Amino acid sequence: STDGVHLFKPHSGAISSLAWNAVGTSLLSSSYDGTVRLFDANKGVFEEIFASYSDDKQYKGKIGYGTDHGWNSWIQSMELDHRYESGKCFFLSTSEGGVMHIDLRTKGVVTFDQELSEKKINTVSLHCDGNIMATGGLSGLVQLWDVRKVVKLSNNSSKLPKPLAWQSAGRSINS
């Protein structure tokens, strides 16, 4: 018999975001420990579905290979890509000003990985059309991006891509 109370500790670091899939059967959680886990509400179990890894050769072939850049690198926020009801596609923002899109529907791939700010991005939100993304963070700017048109700049360029529009809030944006 169960008393209905359950305690879960699926991450080794602070949880940064929680999001239910469209049908309410799965809860995704992202953490500063560099992982995303999927909670199956029917089974009562967590599964690691993404982890950031360094570029050490032992991690080659894993979906998060090369996305961990050391002690000051972590997942700051997560936003489900509501174009896919499965909950297996999501955006992650990082402590280093980056945004990634993870697609786990097949083998799992990073379909978008772009530095959008010189400072930590605290939040990312996808418009219902699935193309326009808003970001905000320590820069004090709310920025709008067309994810189809963000130009991947060369690795040796210090220039950041240009947003569609931006608004200064004057202070850090948290959500």
C-alpha positions in Angstrom: 0.0 0.0 0.0 1.2 3.5 -0.7 0.5 6.7 1.2 0.5 8.8 -1.9 3.6 10.8 -0.9 6.8 10.4 -3.0 10.1 12.1 -2.8 12.3 12.2 -5.9 15.8 13.6 -6.3 16.6 13.1 -9.9 19.4 15.7 -10.3 22.7 16.3 -8.4 22.3 20.1 -8.8 19.6 22.7 -8.5 16.6 22.3 -10.9 16.4 25.2 -13.3 13.2 24.5 -15.2 10.1 22.2 -15.2 7.7 21.6 -18.0 4.9 19.1 -18.7 4.4 17.6 -22.1 1.2 18.6 -23.9 -0.8 15.6 -22.7 0.4 15.7 -19.1 2.0 12.3 -19.0 5.6 13.4 -18.7 7.4 16.1 -16.7 10.8 17.4 -18.0 13.3 18.9 -15.6 16.5 20.6 -16.4 19.3 21.2 -13.9 22.5 23.1 -13.3 24.1 19.7 -13.2 23.9 19.7 -17.0 21.1 17.2 -17.4 17.5 17.0 -18.6 15.4 14.2 -17.2 11.9 13.0 -18.2 9.6 11.9 -15.4 7.0 9.3 -16.5 4.0 10.2 -14.4 2.3 6.8 -14.9 5.4 4.7 -14.0 6.8 7.1 -11.4 10.3 7.0 -12.8 12.9 9.5 -14.2 15.0 8.9 -17.2 18.0 11.0 -18.3 17.3 12.2 -21.8 20.1 14.8 -22.3 23.4 15.5 -20.6 26.1 18.0 -21.5 29.5 16.5 -22.0 33.0 17.9 -22.5 34.8 17.2 -25.8 36.7 14.4 -24.3 36.9 11.4 -26.8 35.1 9.1 -24.3 31.9 11.1 -24.9 32.1 11.2 -28.7 28.8 10.0 -30.2 26.7 11.2 -27.2 24.1 13.8 -28.0 25.5 16.4 -25.6 29.1 15.9 -26.7 31.1 19.2 -26.6 28.4 21.2 -24.8 30.0 21.3 -21.4 32.6 24.0 -21.1 33.8 23.6 -17.5 32.8 24.7 -14.0 31.0 27.9 -15.2 28.9 26.2 -17.8 25.4 24.9 -17.0 21.9 24.7 -18.3 20.0 27.8 -17.2 16.5 27.2 -18.6 14.5 24.9 -20.7 11.5 25.5 -23.0 9.5 22.7 -24.6 9.1 23.0 -28.3 5.3 22.8 -28.4 5.3 22.0 -32.2 5.9 18.4 -31.1 3.4 17.1 -28.5 5.8 14.3 -27.4 7.9 16.5 -25.2 10.9 15.1 -26.9 12.0 18.5 -28.5 13.1 21.4 -26.4 15.3 24.5 -26.2 18.0 25.0 -23.6 19.7 28.2 -22.6 23.1 28.3 -21.0 25.1 30.2 -18.4 27.4 31.2 -21.3 24.8 33.0 -23.4 24.0 30.1 -25.7 20.7 28.4 -26.9 20.4 24.8 -28.1 17.5 22.9 -29.6 17.5 19.2 -28.8 15.4 16.8 -30.9 15.1 13.3 -29.3 12.4 11.9 -31.6 14.9 9.6 -33.5 18.5 9.0 -32.4 18.7 12.5 -30.8 20.4 15.5 -32.3 21.3 19.0 -31.5 19.5 20.9 -34.3 20.4 24.4 -33.2 23.4 25.5 -31.1 24.2 29.2 -31.1 25.7 31.8 -28.8 23.2 34.7 -28.7 24.6 36.8 -25.8 27.9 37.5 -24.1 26.1 37.0 -20.8 24.0 34.3 -19.2 20.5 33.7 -20.8 18.1 33.2 -17.9 15.0 32.4 -20.0 13.9 31.3 -23.4 10.3 31.2 -24.7 9.0 29.9 -28.0 6.1 31.7 -29.7 3.1 29.5 -30.6 4.1 29.7 -34.3 7.3 27.8 -33.5 9.6 30.2 -35.3 10.0 33.2 -33.0 11.9 32.8 -29.8 12.4 35.3 -27.0 15.4 35.4 -24.8 16.3 37.4 -21.7 19.0 37.4 -19.1 21.9 39.2 -17.5 22.3 41.5 -20.5 19.1 43.3 -19.5 17.7 42.8 -23.0 14.6 41.0 -24.2 15.5 39.8 -27.7 13.3 38.2 -30.4 14.9 35.8 -32.8 13.6 34.0 -35.9 15.1 30.5 -35.2 15.0 29.7 -38.9 17.2 32.7 -39.8 19.8 32.9 -37.0 23.0 32.9 -39.0 25.7 30.6 -37.6 28.8 32.7 -37.4 32.3 31.3 -37.9 33.9 30.0 -34.7 36.7 32.6 -34.8 34.2 35.5 -35.1 33.6 37.6 -32.0 30.4 39.0 -33.4 27.0 37.8 -32.2 24.0 37.3 -34.5 21.5 40.1 -34.7 18.0 39.6 -33.2 14.8 40.7 -35.0 14.1 43.1 -32.3 15.1 44.0 -28.7 14.0 46.0 -25.7 16.2 47.1 -22.8 14.8 46.3 -19.4 17.7 47.9 -17.7 18.1 45.0 -15.3 18.5 41.2 -15.5 15.5 39.3 -16.9 14.7 36.1 -15.0 11.6 34.7 -16.7 
